[in-house]
């Protein structure tokens, strides 16, 4: 299964997501950066089957967060 890995990383002004070398703009909260990563992944949905969201811990390691894909799928189905 093809996975799309999105890393949520701190910046000097807030949070950003990184995906395959692409660095997003800065967002004022972790939640907004995660939502932007989700929206970015939806645009590439034809190529991607699994959405993986990771966050950086205090030591610099990337840790996978809880699987938000299912929660977001429920929200998008409710909104249609």
C-alpha positions as CSV (number, residue, x, y, z in Angstrom):
1,X,0.0,0.0,0.0
2,X,1.3,3.4,-0.9
3,X,1.5,5.8,2.1
4,X,1.7,9.5,2.1
5,X,3.7,10.6,5.1
6,X,3.2,14.2,6.4
7,X,5.5,15.5,9.1
8,X,4.2,18.3,11.3
9,X,7.3,20.3,12.4
10,X,7.7,23.5,14.5
11,X,8.9,26.6,12.8
12,X,10.0,29.9,14.3
13,X,6.5,31.3,13.7
14,X,4.3,28.3,14.4
15,X,3.9,24.9,12.6
16,X,4.3,23.6,9.0
17,X,3.9,20.3,7.3
18,X,6.6,18.6,5.1
19,X,5.7,16.1,2.5
20,X,8.2,14.6,-0.1
21,X,10.5,17.7,0.2
22,X,7.6,20.2,0.0
23,X,7.5,22.6,2.9
24,X,4.1,24.3,3.5
25,X,3.6,27.8,4.8
26,X,3.5,28.5,8.5
27,X,0.3,27.9,10.5
28,X,-0.3,29.3,14.0
29,X,-1.3,26.0,15.5
30,X,-0.4,22.3,15.2
31,X,-4.1,21.5,14.4
32,X,-4.2,23.9,11.5
33,X,-1.0,22.5,10.0
34,X,-2.4,19.0,10.4
35,X,-5.6,20.1,8.7
36,X,-3.6,21.6,5.8
37,X,-1.7,18.4,5.4
38,X,-5.0,16.5,5.2
39,X,-6.3,18.9,2.6
40,X,-3.0,18.5,0.6
41,X,-3.3,14.7,0.7
42,X,-6.9,14.9,-0.6
43,X,-5.7,16.6,-3.7
44,X,-3.4,13.6,-4.4
45,X,-6.0,11.0,-3.4
46,X,-5.7,9.1,-6.7
47,X,-2.1,8.1,-6.0
48,X,-2.3,7.6,-2.2
49,X,-4.1,5.0,-0.3
50,X,-3.0,5.7,3.3
51,X,-2.4,9.0,5.1
52,X,0.3,9.0,7.8
53,X,0.7,12.0,10.0
54,X,3.8,12.4,12.2
55,X,4.9,14.9,14.7
56,X,8.3,15.8,16.0
57,X,9.1,15.1,19.6
58,X,11.5,17.1,21.8
59,X,14.5,15.0,20.8
60,X,13.8,15.5,17.1
61,X,12.4,12.0,16.4
62,X,9.3,11.8,14.2
63,X,6.5,9.9,15.9
64,X,3.3,8.7,14.1
65,X,0.2,10.3,15.6
66,X,-3.1,8.6,16.1
67,X,-4.7,7.6,12.8
68,X,-6.7,10.7,11.9
69,X,-7.6,9.4,8.5
70,X,-10.7,7.6,9.7
71,X,-11.9,10.6,11.7
72,X,-11.4,12.9,8.8
73,X,-13.2,10.5,6.4
74,X,-16.1,10.5,8.8
75,X,-16.2,14.3,8.8
76,X,-15.9,14.6,5.1
77,X,-18.8,12.1,4.6
78,X,-20.9,14.0,7.1
79,X,-20.3,17.2,5.2
80,X,-21.4,15.8,1.8
